[in-house]
Amino acid sequence: MIAVIADDFTGAAEIGGIGLKYGLKVVIETQVNWVEGTDLLIIAADTRSLPEEAAFLETEKITTALLELNPEYIFKKLDSVLRGNIAAELMAQLKSTGKKRAIMVAGNPSFGRLIVDGKYSVNGVPLTGTSFADDPDFPVKSSDVTQIVESDMIAVYSASVDNKLPGEGIIVGDVKSQEDMIDWVERIDGETVVAGGAGFFDTILMKQFAEVKADCKECFELGDVSLLVFGSKYPKADSMPMGLSGKNTVKINMPDAIYENSSFDEAELKHWAENVVNNLKNKFNVIVSADQNHSNEANLSARIGRNTAELVKIVVESIPITDLLIEGGATTSEILKVIGVNKLFPGKLVYPGIIQMSTKEYPNMAITTKPGSYPWPDTVELTKTKNKIVDKI
């Protein structure tokens, strides 16, 4: 069994999709629980949204529990552009495993995310010149990977794959091509904590397993009652995602009365939910968002996530949903917590990062998640069905 600790939920789902690609039986949990026959156990730790010390302690606890299951190895899934508590989480895993060094390969050449001579760029633009510099929770202030990851508690190095590597500390690998990713896999040994983005994990599995060919890799079937939640503030295209049209889809933004006031009247939330439910009953797909940008409230993102999760809870208790699609890792974690979902079973890799899953708590509702910084693809073949069928659990 292979174990993965992911720092947010969409990252966990993305790793689950990669497992499906290689024919593995995948389970995603929020706590360490063993499921018989599991090939890939992924813990969605949601540590990216925690304070640094809390992220360290949670990662240490999860790593210790996973070691009791004697996995083949534990991969640490981190954000591909290095947002979050990178050093703290890797230090926790080093402490728990007794190892001295971690190799982290965070770039992804297939998405234009390269690290060359320790400098990160996206499609040729330095990281500080991209939208990641405006991330509301983890704004990028440097394109130098050692400065992004730096810690007073552990040494952080930048290295190319052919360098002699230090025996201790955190090593952030240069990645300028897929060949570099493959070569980094060869540098892994039993004394090294392995970490990075989904692209690196894919490359690791590629060396272990053969890819399973899907009948229709980019087919995506939506049922009659579909709710899409845009929780990420990452810039989006104005067009509808995945070919959805304005004729059958409505977008309902969070009311200003909720967005602008942390002590809003509960009637506002109920009214918002009623609007969503009525449109769903009228056979529209509904997109829920919070597009406002005019508040300086501290910890606004966390509150908006909670408010959105409370909305989703009201909606799923009011009408049977066939499809719940969620964008953004923190929003996904909050929604699943509020609606009482702790375990998911990935069933279909729709597109890189976009995974359709089933759950015992809502057996007739497919849950699909996507990282906020990934695009909704235009190439996906979108179909409708009157009788939604999800994979049997």
N, C-alpha and C positions, 0 to 999 in steps of 0.2 A: 504494500500500500504506500502511495505517495501522499504526503501531507503538504498543505499550503496554508499560510497565514496571510490573509489579504487585509490591507489597511482601510478598505471601504467595500461596500457591497457590490457596486457595479464591477469593481476589480475582481471580486470573488466570482461573480457570474461570468466575466470574461475568461477567467481561468477555467471555469467549468465548461465553457464552450470549446476551449482548446482540448480539454479532456475528451469531449464527445467526438471531436475531429479524429481522434486516434482510437475510438472504440472503447473508451474506458467507462466503467460505471462510476458516476459522479454523484456526490452528495455535498450540499452546501449547508453548513450549520452556523449558528451564532455562538455555540458553546461546543466543547469537545465531547462528542458522543459517537460511539462506534456503531456503524450499521454493517451487518454481515454482508460480505461480498463486495464491499466498496473498494474500488481501485484507486480513486482519487478523493480524498477527504479535504474539503476546503473550509476553513474557518473565516467567516466574515467578521472581523474583529472591530471594524469601525473606529480604529485607533487614530485615523487621520484627523478626526474631529475632536479628539481629546487633548487636554493640556499635555505637555511633554512628559512630566513625571507619571501621569496616569497612563499614558501610552506605553511607557517603559514597563510599568507594573503589569498591565494587561497582557502585553506581549510575553513577558516572563512567565506569567501564569499559564497562558495558552501553550507556550513551547514546552514547559514542564509536563503538562498534561498529555501533549502529543507524544513526547518521548516515551511515556508509559505504554503507548500502543506499538512501539518499535517500528516506526515507518522506515521505508527504504531511505528517504531523506525528507527534510523539511525545507521547502522553498518559501522565501519571504517575498510576497508580491507587494511592490511599492509603486508609487505613481511614476509613470514613464517620463514625466518632466520634473520629478523630484520635489513635488509638493508634499507637505506633511512632516511628521516627526521621524525623519529618516534615520539619523544617527542614534536617537534614543531607542528606537525599535530594534535596530541591528545590534546595539550594545546589549539589550535584554536577551536577544537570541544567543549572542556569544557567551554571555554569562550562564545561561541555562544549559547550553551544550558543552561548555568547557573549551570551546574553540577560541583561537586567537585572532583569526582574520575573517573578513567577509569580502566576497567579490560581488559587486553590484553592477549589472549591465542594464542600464535604464533606457537607452535610446531605442528607436525602432525605425530602421531604414525604410521599411515599407510604407511608413507614414511620414517620411521626410524628416524624422527626428534623429539628428546626428550629433555625436560628440567627437570632436576632432581637437587634439592637443588640449583636452580638458575644457574646451569651450562648446557650449550647447547651442544648436541652431535648429530651427524648424523651417523646412523648405527654403533654406539659405538665409533666413533672417535670425539674427542673434535672439536668444530667448527673451532678453529684456525688451526687444522691439515687437514682441508678439502680444496677443490678448492675454497670455498667462501673466504678464506684468500687472494686469488689472484684476487679477483674481481677488474677490472680496475677502477670502479667508487666508490665502497663502500667496500674496503678491510676490512675483519673482523680481528680485532686486539685483541679480547678477547673472551673467551667462557662464561664469566660471563654476564648474561643478564642485570644486573643493570649497568654494565660498558658500555655495548653496547648502551643502551637507555639513559644513564645518561644526565642530564641537570642541568644547574645552576639556572633554573627558576622554577623547580617543583621537588618534591621528587619522586624518583623511588624505588619501593619495589619489592622484589621477595617473592612469597608466594606459599605454597601448598594449595590445594583446601580445606583442613580442618582447615587451620589457621584462627584466628580472623583477619579480614581484616581492614586496616586503612580506615578512612572515607574520606580521601583526597589523591590526588596524583595519580601516575600511578602504577598499580599493574601488574606485569608480572607473569603469572601463571605457576607453574610447571605442566608438562604434561608428564606422563610416560606410559599412556595407554588410550584407547578409553573411558574407564570408568571415567577417570579423566576429559575428555572433557565433558562428560554428566554431571558430578557433577558440573563443572564450570558453565554450563548453569543455574543450580539451584541457583547459587550465584548472578545472574544478577537481579537487581531491577530497578525501574523507575528513580532512582537517579544516575545511573551509565552509563557512555559512554561505549559502547561495541565495542571491536576491536580485530583484530587478523587475522589469515590466513584463507584460504578457508576451511580447515578441521573443524575449529571451527564454521564457518558459516553453513556448512553442518549439524553439530550437532544441531545447533539452529533450523534450518528448520525441521530437523528430529523430533523434539519435537512438531512441529506445523502441519506438513503435512505428508500424506502418499506418499511413493515413487511410481512414475508411471513407470510401467515396459515397457521397450523398446522392439520392435520386434527383433532387432539385435543391441545390444548396441555397439559392437566393429566392426561394418561394416563401411567402409569408402569408398565412391565412388568419384573417380576423373574423371573429364571430359577430353576432348581431349587435352586441352591446359593448362598445369599446371605449375605455376611458384612458386618455393619455395625460400624464402629469409631467410638465416641464419644470423640474426643480432646480436645474442648473442656471446660473446667470451667464454662462459662457455664451458669447455672441452666436446668434442663429440666423439662418437665411429666412427671408420673409415668406418664402413659399411653404406650402404644406409638406410635411415629411412623407416620404415613401409614396408619393403619387396620390395621397389623399386630396380630394377636391373640396372646394368651398361649398359645393352643392350638398355634400353629405357630412360635412364636418363643421362644427362651430367651436370657436375659441372663447372661453369664459375666464377673464382675468380676475384675480383676487380683488375684491372691493377695496377702494382706498381707505374706507373706514376700518378695515382690518389691518391693512398694510401699515398704515400710519399711526396706529394706536395699539400699544401692547395690552391695554385694558379695555378692549372693544366690547361692545354689547354682544352677548352670545346669539342674539337674534340675527345679527349680521351673518354669522357663520351658517345658521340654519337657512337663511334666505339664499345664501350662495349655494348651499347644497341642494336646495329645492330647485334652483335654476338648472343645475347640472343634471339632476335626476329627471326633470321634465323633458329636457332635450334628449336624454338617453331613451326615455320612453317613447319619444317621437322619432326614434330610429336614426338619430344623428350620432356620429362619433363626436366625442367631446374632448377638447384639449383644455386642460387647466394650467394656468401660468400665473406668474407674479412678475410682471414686466416693469413695474415702477422702478425709478432710480432716484427718488427724491427724499431719502431719509438718512439721517446720520445716527440712527439708533444703534447702540452697542449690541453686538451679538444678534443683529437683525436676521442673518441667514438662518441661525438656529431656530429663532421664533417662527419665521416663515415656514420652515420645514415642519415644525410641530403643528402649526395652523393648517397646513396643507394635508398633513396626515390625519388630523381630526376631520377634515372635509371628506377624505377618502373613506374613513370609517363610517361616516353617516351614509355615504353613497352606497357602499357595498352592503350595508345593512338594510337599504331601502329598495334595491333592485338587483336582481341577479346579473352580475357582470361576467361576460365571456372572456374579455381581455383587459388586463390592467398593464399599461405600458408606462414605465417610469424612467425619467432621465435624471441622472445625477446620483452619485453614491450616497451622500449624506441624506438626501431626500428619501432614497430607497430604504435605507436603514430605519429612518424614523417611521415611514409608512408601515413597513413590515412589523416593527415593534408594536405600533398602535393597533394594527388589525390582528395581532397575535400569531404571526408566522415566524417560526424559528428554524424550519428545515425546508429546503427546496431541492427539487430533483431536475436538473437541466435536461431538457428533452430535444432541443433543436438549436443548432448554431445557425442563426439567420444570416449574419454578416459579422465580420470581426468586431467584437465587443458587444454585439446585440444577441442576447440569449433568451430563448423562450423556455419557461420552467413551469412545473406543476408542484402542487403542495397538497397535503392531506386536509388542511383546514378549509380550503376552497377547491374541492375536486373538479368543479366545472369551470374554474376560472384559470386561464393561462396568464402567468406573470412574465412580462418581458422587460428587461432592463438594458440601459445604455449609459456609458460614461458621458458626462456633460460635454467633454471636449471632442468627442467623436461625432462624425456627421450621421444624420439620418440618410441612408443611401437612396439614390434615385434608381439604382439598378435592380432593386428588389421587386419581384413580381408579386403584387398585392391582390389577393382574392378574398371573397366573402363566402361564408357558408351559413346556412340556417341552423345546422346542428353541429355545434362546436364539439369536437372530440379531442381531449387531451390524452397524453400517454398514460396508461395505467400505472399506478404506483405499486 
